[in-house]
Amino acid sequence: MLNILVELSKYFLTILMILYTFSCFTVFKKKSERKKKKVLRKQLYIIIVMDLSAFAVMYLKAVEMNILIILGGLLIYITIVQIFYRIFYSKASMLLVNNMCMLLSIGFIIQTRLDRDMAYKQFLIVCIATVISFFIPVIIRKMHFLNKLTWFYAVAGILLLGVVLALAAVSGGAKLFISVGGFSFQPSELVKITYVFFLACMLWKKQDFKTVVIASVFAAIHVLILVASTDLGTSLVFFITYICVVYVATQKPVYAIAGLGGGCIAAVGAYFVFGHVRNRVVAWRDPFSVYNTSGYQIVQSLFAIGTGGWFGMGLFQGSPQTIPVAKEDFVFAAICEELGGIYAVCMILVCMSLFIMILNISMQLKNRFYKLLALGFGTEYAFQVFLTIGGTSKFIPMTGITLPLVSYGGSSILCTILMLAIIQGLYILREDEGDKIEKERQEQQERQARQVQHTREYEIPRTRR
């Protein structure tokens, strides 16, 4: 009976995911606010039902109280976040909030399936990050001097990366984490935020050749320190973000072409300089030829994706624990195995919806500094998703990047939540700009109406004379 319930649950979860994904794109077509709110409420109901269903199945299979504790905490978390944004940030994008809650839910479902203790630890980090993030929209909205701290962002980012280069221990061939008092932190995740602020500060006001060169030099310092730390995945994220921000700021394709050309040369150089890069390229080209060494991870990932098929094996019916670092780098393969390919594709579309939302905010903002901020964060998010899923599915060589909001990783999930809070602040600013324009339009109409009335009052007495 239990196996039948698990078998049915995977189809039910897939249907819920399809409905949620469909609503992420149809909500843009709704003209009235009432209809949009109705779609957003349906999304919230789907998230809650999906969490209840998935955790109920996992509890019946494992019969561990920790599963119910994580479920209760997750439902309380979603409720508080939804209420808080509706009360204190009435102009916030609830689609952005819903997508964040959905991706976090997917993450907690698969993390609970893989390791309950790590899921509990991740939940505490998410709560701390969310409490901090509640204050960020106010900071973005009220502190208008953020575009004047150019060199603070540059120096802070370089110093943080320098500390990693000097003090971090090597893990997986790269220097990533700083450990203090039993806690590990990945400073490069925080630098992703300061880095975008630096680029936006440099390029929002002036886009001449000298300014672009200065921005390029400091961006290159960030990337070269990451390369020296052999954190090539993050350095690639920084590089692509730099290319996109510079191109949009200057509207000159020559900068983008020159940057991409230099990046290709650097990639070839990295292949010959770093041994673990060569191993990953060999594993990408033919993982079965090096199955017992560098190809083991990708082969197990491909086995998991193929085993899951369209609808997955069902929760606790597969063997995702056999995938190396399944909780971090290969979480997409674990999702494919137990929840299915359709579910995983829908998750990718939800990530795309989030990216499209960020781009929409960037295009509609009038202030160039805020426009470049939104673009930079959107590029970082989208390219990180691409690197993770592309590496897991053997589309590109594995880079060791986590899937935002889904993979296990305290630093990653903390900084991603802070980044989304910044985006919320920018969205609220966009709404403020819209309200201001609408107010000015109404005032202009009122002035014109008064002038017409005044003209009529003046003309009537003259006609009588």
N, C-alpha and C positions, 0 to 999 in steps of 0.2 A: 504493500500500500504506500509506504513511504517513497519507494523508488518511482511509483507512478506519479506521486505528488511532485517530486523533483523534476520528472520528465515534463509534466504539464507546466511547471513554473517557468522553465526556460522559454517556452513559447509565449507565456503571459508577459514575462519581462521584456521580450523582444517587441511585442505589440505595444507595450507602454513606451518603450524607447522610440519606436517609430512615430507614435502619436506626439510625443514631446518634440522630436526633431522637426516634424511637419509644422508644428505650431511656432517654432523658432523663426520660420521664414514667412508663414502666412500672417503673422502679427504685423508685419510691415505694410500689408495691404489694407489693413483696417483704417478707415478714415476717422471714425469717431473715437473719442477717448473711452466711452463706455464699452465699446466692442473690444478695444485693446485690453482694457482691464479684465474683461471676461476671459480672454485668451490667457492672460497672465495668471489668473486664478486657476484655470484648468491645468496650467503647467505646474503650479504648486501642488495641486491634488495628485497629479501623476507622480511627482517626486516622492511624496509621502507614501502613496500606495506601493511604489516600487521599493522603497526602503523597507516597509513593513513586510512585503512578500519575500524579498531576498533574505532578510535577516531571520524571518520565521523559518524558512527552509534550512538555513545554516544552523539554526538552533536545534531543529529536529534531527539534523544529521550528526551534529557534534555534541549536543546536550551540554553546553558550557554556559554558565551564567554571564561570563564576560561578553558574550555576543549580545545578550539582551541589554546589558549595561551600555554598550557602545550604541545600540539602536536607540535607547532612551535618550542618551546624550546628544545623538545626532538630530533627533526630532526636536528636542528642546532648542538646540542650536539654530536649526532652520526657522523655528517659530520666532525666536528672539530677533534674528537678523531681519526677517520679513517685517515684524512689528516696528523695529527700530527705524528702518528706512522709511516706512510709511508715515511714521509720526514726525521724525526729526528732519528727514530729507524728502519732502513731498515731491520735489522736482527730480529726484534720482531716477535712473533707468532701472525699472524692476526686471526688465529682460536680462540685463547684465547681472543683477542679483540672482535671478532664477538659474541662469546658466552656471554661475559660480556654485550655487547649491547643488545643481545636478552633477557637475563634474566632481565636486567633493563627495557626493553620495556614491558615485561610481567608484571613486578611489577608496572610500571606507568599506564598500562591499567587498572589493577584491583584496584589500589589505587585511580585513577581518578573516577572509577565507584563508589567506596565506599565513598570517601571524597575528594573533589577537593582541599580544603584548605590544607589538610595534604599532598596531592600529590605535591602541589606547594612548600611546605616547604621541602619535601623530595628532590625535584629537585634541590633546592638551595644547600642542603648538598652534593648531588652528584657532582655538579659543583665544589664546594670547594675541595672536596676529590680528584677529577680528576686532578685539577690544581696541587695539592700537589704531586699526584702520578706520574706526568710527570717527576719529578726530581729524583724519586727513582731508576729507572734503572741506571742512571749515578752514583748514590751513591754506588749501589751494584757493579757496574763495576769498579769503580775507588778506592774505599776505601777498601783496602785489610786488614785493621786492625780490621774489624768487628768481627773476630773470637777470638779476644783478650779481649773483653769486657764482659767476663763471669759474673763477680760479679756485674757489672753495671746492666745487664739485670735482674739478680736475685733480687738485692736490689730494683730496680725500680718497678718490678712486685709485690713484697711483700708489699712495701710501698703503692702502689696504691690500692691494695686489702685491706690493713689495713685501709686506709682512708674510703673506702666504709663501712667496718665493723663498724667503729666508728661513721661516720657521716650520712650515707645514711638512708633515711626513708624507712619503710617497704611498699612494693607494691606487692600484690598477694602472701603474705606469705614470701617474700624474700627481702633482702636489695640489691638493684640493682643500683640506680641512685643517683648521686650527683647533686644538683641544685645550680647554681651560676648565679645570675643576671637574673633569669627567664629562663635560659637555663639548660637543663638536659643532663648529660653525664653518660654513663655506662663504668667506667674504666676497667671492666673485659674484654671488647672487645679489648682494646688496649693491655692488658696484654696477650691476646692470641698471639700477635706478639712477645713480649719480652720473653715470656715463651718458645716458639720454638727456639728463638735465644739462650737462656740459655742452653737448652738441647743439641743443636748442638755444642755449644762451649765446653761443658763438655765432650762430647763423640766422637768428630771427631778425636782426636789425640790419646787418651788412652781409653781403654775399660776394664781395670782391675777391680777387685772386689771393691777396694777402691774407684775408680772413680764412679762406678755405685752406690755405697752406698751414696756417697756425692750428686750425682745427684738425687737420690731417696729421700733423706732427704729434699732437697729444693723443689722438686716437691711436696712432701707431704705437706710442709708448704703452698704452693699455694692452694692445694686442700682443706686442712683443714680450711683455712680462708674462702674459698668459702662455705664450708659446714656450718661453723659458721654463715655465712651471709644467710644461707638457699638457696643459689643459686645452687641447686643441679644439674641442667641441665648443667651449665657451668663447674662445677666441674667434671662431667662425661666426658665432651669433653676433659678437661685437662688430666684426668686419662687415657683415651684410647690413646691419643696422646703420653703420656709418655710410655705406653706399646709398641706401635709400634716403636717409635724412639729407645728405649733401645734394643728391639729385633733385629732391622736391624743393629744397630751399633755393637752389640756384637755377633750376630749370635748364641746366646745361648737360646734355648727354655725354659730352666729352669727359667730364669728371667721372661719371659712372663707368664708362668704357675703360678709362685709364685705371680706375680702381679695380675693376674685375680682371683686367689683364695682369695687374700686379698681384692680385690674389691667386690667380692661376699659377703664376711663376712661384709664389710662396708655397703653394700646395705641393708642387713638384719638389721643391727644396725640402719640405718637411718629410716627404716620402724617403728621401735619401739620408736625411739627418737622423730621424727617430726610428729606432727599430720596431717599437710597438705600432707605429703607423704602418710600416711595411707588413707586419703581421695581420693587421686589420684589413688591409687591402687584399692580401692573399686569402684571408677567410671570407671576404666579400665575393671574390671572384670564383672560388671553388672551396666552400667550407668543408665538403666531405673529404677533400684531400688532406686536410689538417684537422680531422675530426677529434683526435686525441689531444690536441693542443689549442691553438687559437680559434679553431673552427667549431669547438664544442658548443659555445653559447648560441651561435647563430643557427646551428643545426637543430638544437633542442627547441629554439624559438620557432623554426619552420615546421618542425614536427607538431608543436602545440597548435600553431595556426591551422595546419592541415587537419589535425585531429578534430578540432572544434567544428569545422564545417560551417554551414550557414547559421545553425541555431545553437551550437555549442554542446558540450557534454552534460551541462547542468552543474549547479554548484555542488562541490564535493564529489563530483563524478569523474573529474579529470585528475591529472597529475602535474599541476603547474609548479609544484615545489621542486620538480626535477630541472626546471629552467634556472640557470645561474642568475643571480641578482634579479629574480623575478619581481621583487617588490619595488625596485628602483628602475633600472634601465630597460628591463624587458617586461614591464607590466602590461603592455599592449598585447603581447603574446599570451599572457595568462588570461586576459579578458577574452581573447578570441577562443581559447580552448574551452573555457567554462560557460561563457555567455554567448559566444557565437560570432561569426563574421558579420552578420546583419547588425547586431548590437554594436560591434566595434566600428562599423562604417557610420552608423548613426552618431556615435560618439565623436567621430572625426567631423561630421557635419555640424554638431553642436559647437565644437571648437571653431569651425569656420564661421558660424553665426556670431560667435563672440568677437572674432577678428573683424568681420564685416561691420559690426556695431561700433568697434573702436575706430575703424576707418571713416565711418559715417560721421562720427563725432569730430574727427580731425578735419574733414572737408567742410563742415558747417561752422567751425570756429572762425571768428574774424581775426582774433589776435594771433599773429604768426608764431609767437613763442609757444602758446598753448597748442597750436596746430601741429608744430614740430614735435612737441612732447607726446601727443597722442599717437602720431605716426611712428615715433621711435619705439614706444611701448608696444604698439600693435605689431610692428615688425619683429621685435624680440620674441613676443609670444608665439606668433605664427611660425617663425623659423625654428623655434625650439620644438614645437609640435611636429614639424616636418622632419627634423633631424631624428627625433625619437622614434617615430613610426616608420620612417624610411629605413633607419638602421635595423629595427626589429624585423622588418619584412624583407630585408636584403635588397632594398631598392638602392641604398647607398651604404658605404662602409659605416660600421657602428662608431658613434662618437662619444658615448657615455653620458648623454644628456637625459635628464628626467622629463617625464610628461607632466606639464604644469597642472597642479591641483589633484592629480590622480596618483602619481608615483609617490612612494615613500621618500621623504627628504625634508627635514625640518627647515633648513635654510631656504630651500626652493619654494616650499609652500608658503612660508612666512612672507618672503619677498614678492611672490606672485599675488597674494592677497593685498599687500600694500600697494602694488602696482595697479590692481583693479580699483582700489580705493582712490588712487590718484585719477584714474579714468573717470570714476564717478564724480569727482570734484570738477573735472573738465566738462563733463556732461551738464552738471548743474550750472556752470558758467555759460555754457551754450544756451541753456534755457533762460538764464538771466539776460543774455544778449537778445534773445528773441522777444522777451517781455519788454525790454527797453525799446526795441524797434517798434513793437506794437503800440507801446505807450506814446512814442513820438508820432507815430502815424495818426493815432486818435487825437492827439493834441493839435496836429496840423489840420485835421478835418474840422475840429471844433473852431480853430481860428478862421478857417475858410468860411464856415457857417456863420460866424459872427460878422465877418466882413460882408457877406451877402446880405445878412439882416440889416446891417448898418447902411448899406447902399440903398436898400429898399426903403428904409425909414427916411433917408435923405431925399430920395426921388419923389416920394408921394407928396410932401408939402410943395415942392417946386411945380409939380403937375397941377396942383390946385390953384397956384398963383397964375 
